């Protein structure tokens, strides 16, 4: 598994490398995960992501609501969290 977080911050060479790796691992038991916030992407970056998607499925995730974050904190700590840290 190859995970690249905040891919929108990658430089051009890194994006090209990701495309090369994605094309090379298509038939391998390897998964590549690229995370980015599409609300913060440029038209060029969107085009690059579109090219990468041809190598495998895309899974769009939405952000968590305050209620969902609070529930995770309570489940993890057994205690509530101050609202200043949830929003």
N, C-alpha and C positions, 0 to 999 in steps of 0.2 A: 504494500500500500504506500502510495506517495501522496502526501498531503501538502498543499501549498495554500497557506492562509493569506488573506488580503492580496489576492492576485492583481487587483487593479493598480497596486503600487509597484508592480513589476516593471522593469525597464524593457525596452524592445528586444534585447538579446534574450532575456529570460522568457519572454512570451514566445519567441521563436523556438527556444529550447523546449518549452512545454508542448508546443505543437509537434515537434519532432518526436519527443518521448511518447506523446499520445498516439501518434501514428505507428510507432514501433511496438507498443505493448498491446495493440488491438487483439491479437490472438494469444495473448499470454494471460496467466492467472494473476494479473496485477491490476490493481485499481488505482486510478489517479483522481484525487479530489482537489478541486480548485474552489476556494471560497472568495466571494467578493460581494459587495453591496451594489446591485445594479442601479440604484438611484444615484450613485456617485460616479457612474461611468461616462466616458466620452463616446462619441459616435465611432471613433476608431477602435476603442476598446470593445465596444459592443460587436463590431464586425469580427474582431479577433476571437471573441467568445463564441460567436456563431460558427466560425471555422472549427474551433475546438469541439463543438458539440457534434459535429459530424462523426467523431470517433467514438461516441458513446452517449448514453442518456444524460439528460439534464434534469436536475431536481431543484425546483425553486422553493425556497423556504421563506416563511414570513417571520418577522420578529415576534417576540413574546410580549404579551400584554402585562401590565403591572400586576394583575391578579395572578397570572401564570408564574411570574417571577417570584412573587410573594409565596406562592404554594411550593415552589422549588426550595426556597430558603427555609421554610418551615419544615419540609420533609427532610432536608439535609441537616438542619441544626436542632430541630425539635422546639424551636423558639421563633417568635415573630421577628420581623426586621423593621427598623425605623423607616418610615416612608421616604425620607431623604435619600436612602440608599437604594430604593426600589425603582424610582422613576428614571 
